[in-house]
Amino acid sequence: MRSDSVAQAAAYADNGQLQADLAAWVAFRTESQNPAQRDVLYQYLRSAILPRLQTNAFDGAIYDNPVAGGGPFLLADRIEDPALPVVLIYGHGDVIWGQDDAWEAGLAPFELTERGAALFGRGAADNKVQHLINIAALEAVLAVQGRLGFNVKIVIEMSEEIGSPGLAEMMRSHRETLQADVLIASDGPRLEPDTPTLFMGSRGALNFDLVVDLRDGAHHSGNWGGLLADPAVILTQALASICDARGQIKVPEWRPDSLTPEIRATLARLPETDSSDPDWGEAGLTAAERAYGWNSFAILAMSSGRPEAPVNAISGSARAHCQLRYVVGTDADDILPALRRHLAAAGFDQVEVREADSVPMRATRLDPDHPWVRFAEGSIQRTTGKTPHVLPNLAGSLPNECFSDILGLPTIWIPHSYLGCNQHAPNEHVLKSIFREGMQVMAGLFWDIGAGRPPRAL
């Protein structure tokens, strides 16, 4: 009967129903960055998600965001027996700006379009197809045996693309009702399109500004050159003190202590990549260790004067918008204080460190040898005949700390996209081969959980 469930899941992809359902969901213009689409965020939950869950005996409700400006949440559950294991599932229905004018001819962000092996549309990869697959896989199990054999709780948020404001507050206020044995969710990409991937957390992300503000207005470079301090020169020298010419971090507190032999052994099993610059980043580390086991500093934008129309004048100020992506083993609360100490010790007292308005995300990681990881890995192997790629954490950032830290759950992420999906860019798409296999993977995993073999909460 397990094979029947997996076959039912594959049929949902093969008969065109998954594509039709995804097209209906993509049509909702759920741009969380666009205040004009706020009502659509509610419509997506009210029209696309909640009725489908209620059809499958879920109880659910839509909640306003406790943080001003944030989108709504949907919380739902299906409790078959309080004595059974509980799986928490998460997804987000919001997308970034459609960027309508930048898509290739014949493509539109909120109209699902089939081209060869791919389906194009905003949310086709991030994240509508991913939570659609997980919901439909539950339905595949129910269609075969009429029950899941475990309890399910679902959280769908509509603000992930603006930093998940309010998610932490929701998890705290609903901590008791959201208690579970494990989080199983889907977001991000596979490492390779034809091989399933597991990751158990994400790198943290903290954005901040470095500002040198010396005076009002600019001064003629002939009259004042050599007499007035140049804020751009000061800023670039300060930036150069943070990392060296190959991007190696020089702030001691930003160098993590968590790249253990066990983590390195896990990362050594990943496929090699030829798309990275071998002479960039921490020397002596593999590409996988740099991406998943180490911290990276980036200057996302910087300015002084008017780069688009420069004049012969010394600017009065300079600014750089920066980011630290960091792994477990970095003290998140000390990132900016450590930078201030570092700059002060190097003589850059004129450089001000300002935390950005974006919501920071903390680093999380689950031991790759955790029982739930091994259980999920074995289930995927059983379904596909493939050994999945196992990452201790994603290189990018997700609000995983809301589940791992606030709810105290082991967290398993199984992505249904791939690195070339154009996530956050024009021409976003999903490969039909991935969503078909994703349906099989999730149906097999949910079947195995319901068969009574999973580890219980530790």
C-alpha positions in Angstrom: 0.0 0.0 0.0 3.0 2.3 0.4 3.6 1.9 -3.3 -0.1 2.8 -4.0 0.4 6.1 -2.1 3.5 6.9 -4.0 1.8 6.0 -7.3 -1.2 8.2 -6.4 1.2 11.1 -5.8 3.0 10.6 -9.1 -0.4 10.4 -10.9 -1.3 13.8 -9.5 1.7 15.3 -11.3 1.3 13.2 -14.5 -2.4 13.9 -15.1 -2.0 17.6 -15.1 -3.8 18.3 -11.8 -0.8 19.6 -10.0 -0.1 22.0 -12.9 -3.7 23.2 -12.9 -3.7 23.8 -9.1 -0.4 25.6 -9.3 -1.6 27.8 -12.1 -4.6 28.8 -9.9 -2.3 29.6 -7.0 0.3 31.5 -9.0 -2.5 33.8 -10.3 -2.8 35.3 -6.9 -0.6 38.4 -7.0 0.7 37.9 -3.4 3.6 40.4 -3.4 4.2 41.1 0.3 6.5 44.0 -0.6 3.6 45.8 -2.3 1.0 47.4 0.0 -1.5 47.5 -2.9 -1.7 43.7 -2.8 -2.4 43.4 1.0 -6.0 42.2 0.4 -4.7 39.5 -2.0 -2.5 38.0 0.8 -5.7 37.3 2.7 -7.5 36.1 -0.4 -4.8 33.5 -1.0 -5.3 32.0 2.4 -9.1 32.3 2.4 -9.6 31.0 -1.2 -6.7 28.8 -2.1 -5.5 27.2 1.2 -8.2 27.0 3.8 -11.0 25.4 1.8 -8.6 22.7 0.5 -7.5 21.9 4.1 -11.1 21.9 5.3 -12.0 19.4 2.6 -9.4 17.1 4.2 -10.8 17.4 7.8 -8.5 20.2 8.9 -9.6 22.8 11.4 -8.1 26.2 10.6 -8.3 29.9 11.0 -6.7 33.1 9.5 -4.9 35.5 11.9 -3.8 39.1 11.5 -0.1 39.7 11.9 0.8 40.9 15.4 3.4 43.2 13.7 2.2 46.3 11.8 2.7 45.9 8.1 3.0 42.1 8.1 0.8 39.8 6.2 -1.7 37.3 7.7 -1.1 33.7 8.9 -3.1 30.5 8.5 -2.9 28.0 11.3 -4.6 24.6 10.8 -4.5 21.1 12.2 -5.9 17.6 11.7 -5.8 15.6 14.9 -6.5 11.9 14.3 -5.5 10.7 17.8 -3.6 12.7 20.5 -1.4 9.7 21.1 0.0 9.7 17.6 3.1 11.7 16.4 2.6 15.3 15.4 4.2 16.8 12.2 4.3 20.5 11.8 4.4 21.7 8.2 5.3 25.3 7.1 5.2 27.3 3.9 4.8 30.8 2.7 2.4 32.1 0.1 3.9 35.5 -0.5 6.2 36.2 -3.3 8.6 39.0 -4.2 7.8 41.8 -6.7 6.6 40.3 -10.0 9.0 42.4 -12.1 6.6 42.1 -15.0 8.6 44.1 -17.5 11.7 42.0 -17.1 10.4 38.6 -18.0 11.1 37.0 -21.4 8.6 37.6 -24.2 5.6 35.3 -23.8 6.1 34.9 -20.0 4.2 36.8 -17.3 4.8 36.4 -13.5 1.3 35.7 -12.5 0.3 33.4 -15.3 1.8 29.9 -15.2 3.4 29.1 -18.6 4.7 25.7 -19.7 7.9 25.7 -21.8 9.5 22.3 -22.3 10.4 20.7 -19.0 9.6 23.8 -16.9 6.7 25.8 -15.6 7.3 29.5 -15.4 5.6 31.9 -12.9 6.2 33.9 -9.7 5.9 31.4 -6.8 6.4 28.4 -9.1 9.5 27.7 -7.2 9.3 30.0 -4.2 7.2 28.8 -2.4 3.8 28.0 -3.8 4.7 24.8 -5.5 6.6 23.6 -2.5 3.7 23.8 0.0 1.3 22.6 -2.7 3.4 19.4 -3.1 3.4 18.8 0.7 -0.4 19.3 1.0 -1.1 17.2 -2.0 1.2 14.4 -0.7 -0.9 14.3 2.5 -3.9 14.0 0.2 -2.3 11.1 -1.7 -1.9 9.1 1.6 -5.5 9.9 2.6 -6.8 8.8 -0.8 -5.2 5.4 -0.4 -6.0 4.5 3.2 -8.4 7.2 4.5 -6.1 8.2 7.4 -2.6 9.5 7.9 -1.7 7.6 11.0 -0.3 10.8 12.5 -1.4 14.3 13.4 -0.6 17.4 11.3 -0.4 21.0 12.1 0.2 23.6 9.3 1.5 27.2 9.4 1.3 29.3 6.2 2.6 32.8 6.5 2.4 35.7 4.0 5.4 37.8 4.9 8.5 35.6 4.4 9.8 37.7 1.5 10.0 40.8 3.8 11.7 39.0 6.6 8.9 37.1 8.3 7.8 39.9 10.7 5.4 38.5 13.3 6.3 34.9 12.8 8.3 34.7 16.0 5.5 36.4 17.9 2.9 34.0 16.5 5.0 31.0 17.4 5.4 32.3 20.9 1.7 33.1 21.4 0.6 29.7 19.9 3.4 27.7 21.4 1.1 25.2 23.2 -1.2 24.6 20.2 1.7 24.2 17.8 3.6 21.6 19.9 4.9 18.8 17.6 7.5 16.1 17.2 9.2 17.5 14.1 9.0 20.3 11.6 8.9 19.0 8.0 8.9 21.9 5.5 10.1 22.7 2.0 11.8 25.8 0.7 15.1 26.6 -1.1 16.8 24.5 -3.8 18.1 21.1 -4.3 21.9 21.0 -4.9 21.3 19.1 -8.1 18.0 18.7 -10.0 18.0 14.9 -10.1 18.9 14.2 -6.5 16.8 15.0 -3.5 18.3 17.2 -0.8 17.8 17.4 3.0 18.9 20.4 5.1 18.3 20.9 8.8 18.7 24.7 9.3 20.1 27.7 7.7 22.8 30.3 7.9 21.8 33.4 9.7 21.7 36.8 8.1 22.3 40.2 9.6 22.3 43.4 7.4 23.8 46.6 8.6 25.2 50.0 7.3 28.6 51.5 7.8 28.4 55.2 7.6 31.0 58.0 7.6 29.2 61.3 7.9 31.7 64.1 8.2 30.0 67.3 7.0 27.1 68.7 5.1 27.5 68.9 1.4 30.4 68.5 -0.9 33.5 70.7 -1.3 35.5 71.5 -4.4 38.3 69.0 -4.7 40.8 71.6 -6.0 40.2 74.0 -3.2 39.9 71.4 -0.5 41.7 68.3 -1.7 44.3 67.3 0.8 42.7 69.5 3.5 39.4 67.8 4.1 39.1 64.1 5.1 37.5 62.0 2.4 34.7 59.9 3.9 34.9 57.4 1.0 38.6 56.8 1.6 38.0 56.3 5.3 35.1 53.9 4.6 37.0 51.8 2.0 39.9 51.5 4.4 37.5 50.4 7.2 35.9 47.9 4.9 39.3 46.5 4.0 40.0 45.9 7.7 37.0 43.6 7.9 38.2 41.1 5.3 41.3 40.7 3.2 41.7 40.8 -0.6 40.3 37.3 -1.0 37.4 37.9 1.3 38.8 36.1 4.4 37.1 37.5 7.5 39.5 39.4 9.9 37.1 40.1 12.7 38.0 37.4 15.2 34.5 37.0 16.7 33.1 36.4 13.2 35.2 33.3 12.6 33.0 30.3 13.7 34.2 27.4 15.8 31.5 24.9 14.6 33.2 23.4 11.5 33.8 20.2 13.4 35.3 17.0 11.9 31.7 15.5 11.8 30.3 18.5 9.9 33.3 18.4 7.5 32.7 14.7 6.9 29.0 15.4 6.1 30.0 18.1 3.7 32.6 16.0 2.0 29.8 13.7 0.7 28.3 16.6 -1.3 29.0 16.9 -5.1 31.8 19.3 -6.0 30.9 22.6 -7.7 32.8 24.3 -10.4 30.9 27.5 -10.3 32.7 29.1 -7.3 35.9 31.1 -7.4 38.5 28.8 -5.9 40.7 31.7 -4.7 37.9 33.5 -2.9 36.9 33.0 0.7 38.5 31.2 3.5 41.7 29.4 2.4 41.9 25.7 3.0 38.2 25.1 2.9 36.2 23.3 0.1 33.4 25.1 -1.7 30.9 23.2 0.4 32.6 24.2 3.7 32.7 27.8 2.6 29.0 27.8 1.7 27.5 25.7 4.5 30.1 25.7 7.3 31.6 29.2 7.4 30.7 32.8 7.5 30.7 35.3 4.6 30.8 39.1 4.6 29.4 41.0 1.6 29.1 44.6 0.6 25.7 44.7 -1.0 25.8 48.4 -2.0 27.9 51.4 -1.4 27.9 55.1 -2.4 29.6 58.4 -2.0 28.7 61.5 -4.0 26.7 60.8 -7.1 28.2 57.8 -9.0 25.7 58.4 -11.9 26.9 62.0 -12.3 30.3 62.6 -10.6 31.6 66.1 -10.0 35.0 67.4 -8.9 34.1 67.6 -5.2 34.9 65.8 -2.0 31.7 64.2 -0.7 30.6 64.9 2.9 29.5 61.3 3.6 29.8 57.7 2.4 27.8 54.6 3.1 28.0 50.9 2.6 25.1 48.5 3.1 26.7 45.2 4.3 25.7 41.7 5.3 27.1 38.9 7.4 25.8 35.4 6.6 26.8 33.3 9.5 26.6 29.7 10.8 26.0 28.2 14.2 29.1 28.9 16.3 28.8 32.7 15.9 27.4 34.7 18.8 24.5 36.5 17.0 24.1 39.1 19.7 27.8 40.0 19.5 28.1 40.5 15.7 27.7 44.2 15.7 29.4 44.9 19.0 32.4 42.9 17.8 32.5 44.9 14.6 32.5 48.2 16.6 35.3 47.0 18.8 37.3 45.9 15.8 36.9 49.2 14.0 37.7 51.2 17.1 40.9 49.2 17.6 41.9 49.8 14.0 41.4 53.6 14.5 38.2 54.0 12.6 36.2 55.9 15.2 34.5 58.0 12.4 32.8 54.9 11.1 29.3 54.4 12.5 27.7 50.9 12.5 24.0 51.0 12.1 21.7 48.0 12.2 19.5 47.9 9.1 15.7 47.9 9.1 15.5 44.3 7.7 14.5 41.6 10.1 17.6 39.5 11.1 17.5 35.7 10.8 19.5 33.6 13.2 21.6 30.6 12.3 20.2 27.1 13.1 21.5 23.6 12.6 20.4 20.1 13.5 23.0 17.3 13.9 23.0 15.2 10.6 23.0 12.1 12.8 19.7 13.1 14.5 17.2 10.2 14.4 14.7 12.3 12.4 17.3 13.1 9.8 18.2 9.4 9.4 14.6 8.5 9.3 13.8 11.0 6.5 17.0 10.0 4.6 16.1 6.4 4.7 12.5 7.1 3.5 13.7 9.1 0.6 16.2 6.3 -0.4 13.4 3.8 -0.2 11.1 5.9 -2.5 13.7 7.0 -5.1 16.6 4.6 -4.9 18.9 7.6 -4.5 21.0 8.7 -1.6 19.9 12.3 -0.9 22.4 15.1 -0.4 22.4 16.0 3.3 23.3 19.5 4.4 23.7 20.6 8.1 22.2 23.9 7.0 21.2 25.9 4.0 23.7 28.5 2.7 20.8 31.0 2.6 18.6 32.1 5.4 15.1 31.0 6.6 13.1 31.8 9.7 14.0 28.4 11.0 14.8 29.7 14.5 11.1 30.2 15.0 10.6 26.4 15.0 14.0 25.2 16.3 14.4 27.7 19.1 10.9 28.9 20.0 9.1 25.7 19.5 12.1 23.5 20.3 11.6 21.2 17.3 14.0 19.2 15.2 13.7 20.7 11.7 13.8 18.8 8.4 13.7 20.8 5.1 13.1 18.9 1.8 13.3 21.4 -1.1 11.4 20.9 -4.3 13.3 23.4 -6.5 16.9 23.7 -7.9 19.7 26.2 -8.0 18.8 27.4 -11.5 15.2 28.2 -10.8 15.6 32.0 -11.0 14.2 32.4 -7.6 13.7 36.2 -6.8 14.4 37.0 -10.4 12.5 37.2 -13.7 11.6 33.9 -15.4 11.2 32.0 -12.1 10.3 28.4 -12.8 10.0 24.9 -11.5 11.1 21.7 -13.3 8.3 19.2 -13.8 10.7 16.3 -13.0 11.4 17.8 -9.6 7.8 18.4 -8.6 6.9 14.8 -9.7 9.7 13.3 -7.7 8.9 15.7 -4.8 5.3 14.3 -4.8 6.6 10.8 -4.5 9.2 11.7 -1.9 6.7 13.4 0.4 4.0 10.8 0.0 6.5 8.1 0.9 7.7 10.0 3.9 4.3 10.7 5.2 3.3 7.1 4.7 6.3 6.0 6.7 5.5 8.4 9.5 2.0 7.0 9.6 3.2 3.4 9.6 4.4 4.0 13.2 8.2 3.9 12.6 9.3 7.5 13.3 11.4 8.6 16.3 9.3 10.4 18.9 10.3 13.7 20.5 13.6 13.4 22.3 
